[in-house]
Amino acid sequence: MKAIALSLSIAALALSACVETTPTQNTVLGAVGGAAAGAAVSSRDDRTKGALVGAAVGAAAATYLGQTSTPGQCYYRNSAGQRYVAAC
């Protein structure tokens, strides 16, 4: 069950990268997706802690890996881990 929830959260985050959003919206989407993933993979006793950690990591990742300041351009990573900018 945890694997399914995590897979759905990752898929939702990947698809949200295709939508043209503002940097603030990227951060919020990352935080919400991270909180859902964190809560899904945490144990019953640590679900709140997992959601908080997931939200923090998701917000940071969405801010760092989100869109550029140029409309219609996004950051991507190639298979070698190098960042580049291309059309969203």
C-alpha positions as CSV (number, residue, x, y, z in Angstrom):
1,M,0.0,0.0,0.0
2,K,2.8,2.4,0.9
3,A,4.5,1.7,-2.5
4,I,1.3,2.5,-4.4
5,A,0.8,5.8,-2.5
6,L,4.4,6.8,-3.0
7,S,4.2,5.9,-6.7
8,L,1.0,8.0,-7.2
9,S,2.6,11.0,-5.4
10,I,5.7,10.8,-7.6
11,A,3.6,10.6,-10.7
12,A,1.5,13.6,-9.6
13,L,4.6,15.6,-9.0
14,A,6.1,14.7,-12.4
15,L,2.9,15.6,-14.2
16,S,2.6,18.9,-12.3
17,A,6.0,19.9,-13.8
18,C,4.3,20.0,-17.2
19,V,1.8,22.7,-16.1
20,E,2.8,26.3,-16.3
21,T,2.7,27.6,-12.7
22,T,4.3,30.4,-10.7
23,P,7.3,29.7,-8.5
24,T,5.0,30.0,-5.4
25,Q,2.6,27.5,-6.8
26,N,5.5,25.1,-7.5
27,T,6.6,25.4,-3.9
28,V,3.1,24.7,-2.6
29,L,2.6,21.8,-4.9
30,G,5.9,20.3,-3.8
31,A,5.0,20.7,-0.2
32,V,1.6,19.1,-0.6
33,G,3.0,16.2,-2.6
34,G,5.9,15.8,-0.2
35,A,3.5,15.8,2.8
36,A,1.4,13.1,1.2
37,A,4.4,10.9,0.3
38,G,5.9,11.4,3.8
39,A,2.7,10.4,5.5
40,A,2.2,7.5,3.2
41,V,5.6,5.9,3.9
42,S,5.7,6.6,7.6
43,S,4.6,4.3,10.3
44,R,1.3,4.8,12.1
45,D,3.1,6.4,15.1
46,D,5.3,8.8,13.1
47,R,2.8,9.8,10.4
48,T,2.7,13.5,11.4
49,K,6.5,13.7,11.6
50,G,6.7,12.0,8.2
51,A,4.3,14.5,6.7
52,L,6.2,17.4,8.1
53,V,9.6,16.2,6.8
54,G,8.0,15.3,3.4
55,A,6.5,18.7,3.1
56,A,9.8,20.4,3.9
57,V,11.7,18.2,1.4
58,G,9.0,18.6,-1.2
59,A,8.9,22.4,-0.9
60,A,12.7,22.6,-1.2
61,A,12.8,20.3,-4.2
62,A,10.0,22.1,-6.0
63,T,11.7,25.5,-5.4
64,Y,15.1,24.3,-6.6
65,L,13.9,22.1,-9.5
66,G,10.9,24.2,-10.6
67,Q,10.5,26.7,-13.3
68,T,13.0,29.3,-14.2
69,S,12.1,33.0,-14.0
70,T,11.6,33.0,-17.7
71,P,8.0,32.1,-18.6
72,G,7.6,28.8,-20.5
73,Q,11.0,27.5,-19.4
74,C,11.7,24.8,-16.8
75,Y,14.8,23.2,-15.2
76,Y,15.4,19.5,-16.1
77,R,18.2,17.0,-15.4
78,N,19.7,14.6,-17.9
79,S,20.8,11.1,-17.2
80,A,24.2,12.4,-16.2
81,G,22.6,14.6,-13.5
82,Q,23.4,17.9,-15.3
83,R,20.8,20.6,-15.1
84,Y,19.6,22.4,-18.2
85,V,16.7,24.7,-19.2
86,A,14.2,23.9,-21.9
87,A,10.6,24.6,-22.8
88,C,8.0,23.2,-20.4
